Amino acid sequence: MYYLPEGTKICGFYECERCNDRFLSLQTMKKIPCPVCEQSIDYEIGPDESLEDLLDSAKLLQVIEGEEEVEKMDALLSLAITGGDPDDWI
């Protein structure tokens, strides 16, 4: 699988509020750091900002449960990144 290890039975489907990247994570919390935004974060915090707001920019859209469902979602999201053949997935 592209995002998660084989045999994963539950995961979170997230979308970043800053870069709009969608990804899967083993975590299922309401908000987590976006892996894309985290690489380019500026830790200089202004008076109206908090570190949590800067770090936790990905919002949980859905909890995916079941090994087969997790595999399907992982394959679908990886098509957008790898450019694989969608007919292979269907």
C-alpha positions as CSV (number, residue, x, y, z in Angstrom):
1,M,0.0,0.0,0.0
2,Y,1.1,3.6,-0.6
3,Y,0.1,5.5,2.6
4,L,-0.3,2.7,5.2
5,P,1.3,-0.6,6.1
6,E,-0.3,-3.9,4.9
7,G,-3.0,-5.2,7.3
8,T,-4.1,-1.8,8.6
9,K,-7.7,-2.2,9.9
10,I,-8.5,1.4,10.9
11,C,-7.2,4.8,9.7
12,G,-8.2,8.4,9.4
13,F,-8.9,10.2,6.1
14,Y,-7.6,13.8,6.4
15,E,-7.7,17.0,4.4
16,C,-5.3,19.9,5.1
17,E,-7.0,23.3,5.6
18,R,-4.0,25.1,4.2
19,C,-2.7,23.1,1.2
20,N,-5.9,21.0,0.6
21,D,-3.8,17.8,0.4
22,R,-5.8,14.7,1.2
23,F,-4.1,11.7,2.9
24,L,-4.5,8.7,5.1
25,S,-3.0,8.3,8.5
26,L,-2.9,5.7,11.2
27,Q,-4.1,8.4,13.6
28,T,-7.8,9.1,14.0
29,M,-7.7,12.3,16.0
30,K,-9.9,15.3,14.9
31,K,-6.8,17.4,13.8
32,I,-3.2,16.4,13.1
33,P,-0.2,18.0,11.5
34,C,-0.2,17.9,7.7
35,P,2.9,16.1,6.4
36,V,3.3,18.5,3.5
37,C,2.9,21.7,5.4
38,E,4.9,20.5,8.4
39,Q,8.0,20.4,6.1
40,S,7.8,24.1,5.4
41,I,6.5,25.5,8.7
42,D,7.8,28.8,10.0
43,Y,8.1,28.5,13.7
44,E,8.1,32.3,14.2
45,I,4.7,32.8,15.9
46,G,3.0,36.1,15.8
47,P,0.9,37.6,18.6
48,D,-2.4,36.3,17.2
49,E,-1.2,32.7,16.4
50,S,-0.6,29.6,18.5
51,L,1.7,26.7,17.7
52,E,-1.2,24.3,17.7
53,D,-2.9,26.3,14.9
54,L,0.2,26.2,12.9
55,L,0.9,22.5,13.4
56,D,-2.6,20.9,13.4
57,S,-3.9,21.9,10.0
58,A,-5.3,18.6,8.8
59,K,-8.9,17.9,9.7
60,L,-10.4,14.4,9.9
61,L,-13.0,13.8,7.2
62,Q,-13.7,10.2,7.9
63,V,-12.6,7.2,9.9
64,I,-12.1,4.2,7.5
65,E,-12.7,0.8,9.2
66,G,-12.0,-2.7,7.8
67,E,-8.9,-4.0,6.1
68,E,-10.6,-4.2,2.7
69,E,-12.0,-0.6,2.9
70,V,-8.6,0.8,4.0
71,E,-6.9,-1.0,1.1
72,K,-9.5,0.5,-1.4
73,M,-9.1,4.0,-0.1
74,D,-5.3,3.7,-0.1
75,A,-5.3,2.5,-3.7
76,L,-7.7,5.3,-4.8
77,L,-5.7,8.1,-3.2
78,S,-2.4,6.7,-4.5
79,L,-3.7,6.9,-8.1
80,A,-3.7,10.7,-7.8
81,I,0.0,10.7,-6.8
82,T,1.4,7.8,-8.8
83,G,-0.7,8.3,-11.9
84,G,-1.4,4.6,-12.0
85,D,-4.0,3.0,-14.3
86,P,-7.5,3.5,-12.8
87,D,-8.8,0.3,-14.6
88,D,-6.5,-1.8,-12.5
89,W,-8.2,-0.4,-9.4
90,I,-11.7,-1.0,-10.6
